[in-house]
Amino acid sequence: MNTNKKVLIVGLGLIGGSYATRLTELGYEVGAIDLNPQSIEYALNKGIIAHGNSQVEKDYIAQFDLIVFALYPKTFIKWIEQYSRYFKKGAILTDVTGVKSTVVYKVQELLPKGVEFIGAHPMAGTENSGVSNSTSKIFNGANFIITPTERNQKETVEFCSQLAKEMGFGKISVISPKVHDEIIGFLSQLAHCIAISLMCCKQSEELSYYSGDSFRDLTRIAKINDKMWSELFLLNKTALVEQIDKFTKTLNQLREYIELGDEEGMREMMRTSTQNRIKFDKKD
């Protein structure tokens, strides 16, 4: 890759900060914009970025070849509405947003001629947040999804794929925004819904005294950013509600087997569960 390209990260949270860290390690000149001056100061002091700004200034934005948006979806769209005229011609924009259909097409419509946006979603993260928790290690071997539309050039899709490889991602998939939202509705958003529900369905201060690793592992993601995830759920509500209904139907089937004492029905579900779960085990 051409490390002469200047990269701007908009939003220095966990993922934005981790992008900045990895791209700086790779030799890119990385700048950042974050409305929190403390985040910019932290990133500068740690060498995560070469320079940064807590204000949106035209001359600063216009110097960058690649701009990565690590903002909440609605904030991202508003940012583009306000400042898209600041991008230089030929700039490539991408993002890390967890929903696509309600974001990608809108952003592409708002951009001036000569500026291209390609949606992307790094399937990486932790239950922690903020630039102080950023680390490029979370990308090592992680999955990466690219969601092009008919407005994207083939060369831009290839550029995004090559950059992901350079950053250390493992499996890189190219799918439509609609397919992305259906898959993520199941793999990510439904998983968070289940974890939230588990932690809300039984209240007891003493439960933590008796839990083992299985409960802790299952509910790790229940420590959640309520502002971000509620926004993601609502922006993808059609796909997510469909996945919740499928899960509820399956859970009710297991409940029925238990209530009826149908051991073979339970065991068949468990065998299916085991076989399907093996496919998710990471290969060395």
C-alpha positions in Angstrom: 0.0 0.0 0.0 1.0 3.6 -0.6 1.8 5.0 2.9 2.2 8.5 1.4 -1.6 8.7 1.6 -2.7 10.9 4.6 -5.4 9.4 6.8 -7.9 11.2 8.9 -9.8 9.4 11.7 -13.0 11.2 12.7 -14.0 10.0 16.2 -11.3 8.8 18.6 -13.2 6.1 20.5 -12.1 2.5 20.9 -12.3 1.6 17.2 -11.2 5.0 15.8 -8.2 5.0 18.2 -7.3 1.5 17.3 -7.4 2.3 13.6 -5.2 5.3 14.2 -2.8 3.1 16.2 -2.5 0.4 13.5 -2.2 2.9 10.6 0.5 4.9 12.5 2.4 1.6 13.1 2.2 0.9 9.4 3.8 4.2 8.6 0.9 6.3 7.5 0.6 10.0 8.5 -2.5 9.9 10.7 -4.5 12.9 11.8 -7.7 12.9 13.9 -10.8 15.0 14.7 -12.6 14.5 18.0 -14.7 17.1 19.8 -13.1 16.1 23.1 -9.8 17.9 23.4 -8.6 15.3 26.0 -9.0 12.5 23.4 -6.8 14.4 21.0 -4.2 15.2 23.7 -4.1 11.6 24.8 -3.6 10.3 21.2 -0.8 12.9 20.6 1.0 12.1 23.8 0.8 8.3 23.1 2.0 8.8 19.5 -1.2 7.3 18.2 -1.6 10.3 15.8 0.7 12.8 14.2 -1.7 15.7 14.7 -5.3 16.4 15.5 -8.0 18.9 15.9 -11.0 19.2 18.3 -12.7 21.5 15.7 -13.9 20.9 12.2 -11.8 23.1 9.9 -11.9 23.1 6.1 -8.2 23.5 5.5 -7.4 20.6 7.9 -9.9 18.2 6.3 -8.9 19.1 2.7 -5.4 17.6 3.1 -6.5 14.0 3.6 -6.7 11.2 1.0 -8.5 8.7 3.2 -11.0 9.5 5.9 -12.3 6.9 8.3 -15.5 7.7 10.2 -15.8 6.1 13.6 -19.0 7.9 14.7 -22.5 6.9 15.7 -24.6 6.4 12.5 -26.8 9.5 13.0 -23.9 11.7 14.0 -22.0 10.4 10.9 -24.8 11.4 8.5 -25.2 14.9 10.2 -21.4 15.3 9.9 -21.5 14.6 6.1 -24.5 17.0 5.7 -22.6 19.8 7.3 -19.0 19.3 6.1 -19.0 17.2 2.9 -17.9 20.3 0.9 -14.6 20.2 2.7 -13.3 17.0 1.2 -10.7 17.2 -1.5 -11.5 15.8 -4.9 -10.4 12.2 -5.1 -10.7 11.5 -1.4 -12.0 8.1 -0.3 -14.2 7.8 2.7 -15.0 4.7 4.7 -16.5 3.9 8.1 -16.8 1.4 10.9 -20.6 1.6 11.4 -22.5 -1.4 12.5 -25.6 -0.7 10.3 -25.4 -0.1 6.6 -28.7 0.2 4.6 -29.8 3.3 6.5 -26.3 4.8 6.3 -24.5 3.9 3.1 -26.9 5.1 0.5 -27.7 8.3 2.4 -24.0 9.3 2.7 -23.3 8.5 -0.9 -26.2 10.7 -2.0 -24.8 13.6 0.1 -21.2 13.6 -1.3 -19.9 16.0 -3.9 -18.7 14.6 -7.3 -15.2 13.1 -7.1 -15.5 11.9 -3.5 -16.3 8.2 -2.9 -17.7 6.5 0.2 -17.4 2.8 0.7 -19.0 1.2 3.7 -17.0 -1.2 5.9 -17.4 -2.9 9.2 -14.5 -4.3 11.2 -15.8 -7.1 13.3 -13.6 -6.3 16.3 -14.0 -4.6 19.6 -14.1 -5.1 23.4 -16.6 -4.3 26.1 -14.4 -1.2 26.9 -14.6 2.1 25.2 -12.6 5.3 24.6 -9.2 6.0 23.0 -7.4 5.1 26.2 -8.5 1.4 25.6 -7.5 1.4 21.9 -5.2 -1.3 20.7 -4.3 -2.5 17.2 -4.2 -6.1 18.5 -8.0 -6.3 18.3 -7.8 -6.4 14.5 -5.4 -9.4 14.3 -7.3 -12.2 12.5 -10.7 -10.5 12.9 -13.3 -10.6 10.2 -13.9 -7.5 8.0 -16.9 -6.7 5.9 -17.1 -4.4 2.9 -20.5 -3.2 1.7 -20.2 -1.6 -1.8 -23.1 -0.4 -3.9 -23.4 0.3 -7.6 -21.8 3.8 -6.9 -18.5 2.2 -5.9 -15.6 1.6 -8.3 -14.0 -1.8 -8.4 -10.7 -0.2 -7.6 -12.0 1.3 -4.5 -13.4 -2.0 -3.2 -9.9 -3.6 -3.9 -8.2 -0.7 -2.1 -10.5 -1.2 1.0 -9.8 -4.9 0.9 -6.0 -4.5 0.7 -6.0 -1.9 3.5 -7.9 -4.4 5.7 -5.3 -7.1 4.9 -2.5 -4.7 5.7 -4.1 -3.9 9.0 -4.1 -7.6 10.0 -7.7 -8.6 9.4 -8.4 -12.2 8.5 -11.4 -13.1 6.5 -12.6 -10.2 4.3 -16.1 -10.4 2.9 -17.8 -8.3 0.3 -21.6 -8.2 0.6 -24.5 -5.8 0.0 -25.7 -3.4 2.8 -29.0 -5.4 3.0 -27.3 -8.7 3.5 -24.9 -7.2 6.0 -27.8 -5.9 8.1 -29.5 -9.2 8.1 -26.4 -11.1 9.1 -25.3 -8.6 11.8 -28.8 -8.5 13.1 -28.3 -12.1 14.0 -24.6 -12.4 14.8 -24.1 -9.2 16.8 -27.3 -7.4 17.6 -29.4 -10.4 18.6 -26.4 -11.6 20.7 -26.4 -8.3 22.6 -30.2 -8.5 23.0 -29.9 -11.9 24.6 -27.1 -10.8 27.0 -29.1 -7.7 28.0 -32.2 -9.8 28.6 -30.3 -12.3 30.7 -28.9 -9.5 33.0 -32.4 -7.9 33.3 -34.6 -10.9 33.9 -33.3 -11.9 37.4 -32.3 -9.3 39.9 -30.0 -10.3 42.8 -26.9 -8.8 44.3 -25.8 -12.3 45.4 -25.9 -14.0 42.0 -22.3 -13.1 41.3 -21.3 -15.1 44.3 -22.4 -18.3 42.6 -21.7 -17.8 38.9 -19.1 -19.7 36.9 -17.3 -18.9 33.7 -20.2 -19.9 31.4 -22.5 -17.1 32.7 -19.7 -14.5 32.6 -18.7 -15.5 29.1 -22.3 -15.4 27.9 -23.0 -12.0 29.3 -19.7 -10.2 28.8 -21.3 -8.0 26.1 -24.1 -7.0 28.5 -21.8 -4.2 29.8 -23.0 -2.0 26.9 -22.9 1.5 25.5 -26.7 2.2 25.7 -26.6 5.3 23.5 -24.8 3.6 20.6 -26.5 0.2 20.8 -30.1 1.5 21.1 -29.4 3.6 18.0 -28.0 0.6 16.1 -31.0 -1.5 17.2 -33.5 1.0 15.9 -31.7 1.7 12.6 -31.8 -2.0 11.9 -35.1 -2.8 13.6 -36.8 -4.7 10.7 -33.9 -7.2 10.5 -33.4 -7.4 14.2 -37.0 -8.0 15.1 -37.0 -10.9 12.6 -34.0 -12.4 14.2 -35.5 -12.0 17.7 -38.7 -13.8 16.5 -36.6 -16.7 15.1 -34.7 -17.0 18.4 -37.8 -16.9 20.5 -39.4 -19.6 18.4 -36.4 -21.8 18.9 -36.1 -21.1 22.6 -39.8 -22.0 23.0 -39.2 -25.2 21.1 -36.5 -26.1 23.7 -38.8 -25.1 26.5 -41.5 -27.4 25.1 -39.1 -30.3 25.0 -38.1 -29.7 28.6 -41.7 -29.3 29.8 -42.8 -32.5 28.0 -39.7 -34.5 29.2 -38.7 -35.1 25.6 -35.1 -36.1 26.1 -34.5 -37.0 22.5 -35.8 -33.7 21.2 -33.5 -31.9 23.6 -30.5 -34.0 22.7 -31.1 -33.5 19.0 -31.0 -29.7 19.5 -27.9 -30.0 21.5 -26.2 -32.1 18.8 -27.2 -29.5 16.2 -25.9 -26.8 18.5 -22.6 -28.5 19.0 -22.0 -29.1 15.3 -22.9 -25.5 14.4 -20.7 -24.0 17.1 -17.7 -25.9 15.9 -17.7 -23.8 12.7 -17.1 -20.7 14.8 -13.9 -22.0 16.5 -10.9 -20.1 15.5 -8.3 -22.1 13.5 -4.6 -21.7 14.4 
